[in-house]
Amino acid sequence: MKLPRRNFLHLAAGAAALPAISRIARAQAYPARPVRIIVSSAAGSAMGVHGRLQRPDCENPVIIKKYPDRRLYNTATHTFMTLDDLADLVRQGIELTIHETKSGKDITRSVLLHIILERESKVDQNLLPTAFLRQLIRFYGHSMQMIVPVFLDVSLRFFIREQEKLRHQAISASSQETEM
């Protein structure tokens, strides 16, 4: 099999970057162990959840069942939910998986993409710039396609960590000002 030089260079660069990226991703795994959260509020609301805040690789996420009539059922709270309720759970850091009841197929990814699509379609809630979306589309079928998800994951984890540092610095700076 003969590869054009450009494709070979992309593959070689990607292969060289993978070990470093995976070390960074493992070093930034947060939190180190599952944390149980129990929130009490009105039954049926998104806050009435007895779930777990977990790392993505933990084994007990909240299971959501999707029925053929497109209704979503939270097995932890025994209530039906909307996409907005699911978005609230994700914002709270609760790991969840969504399964079709008929086939048992895991459809978590497609439902999360649906939530993002609905948010992006609102005029004032654009998080993903058009140029970024175009570039993502260009990566499909490209030799770098395998590296892009890892790179985006590591970059987002780094961004979150730096955001936390800034938040802690702002809190400590404001507490020092009030002491003076």
Secondary structure, DSSP 8 states (H G I E B T S, - for coil): ----HHHHHHHHHHHHHHHHHHHHHHHT--SSS-EEEE---STTSTT--EEEE--TT-S--EEEEE-TTS-EEETTTTEEE-HHHHHHHHHTTB-EEEEETTT--B-HHHHHHHHHHHHHHSTT---S-HHHHHHHHHHTTSTTTTHHHHHHHHHHHHHHHHHHHHHHHHHHHHHHHHH-
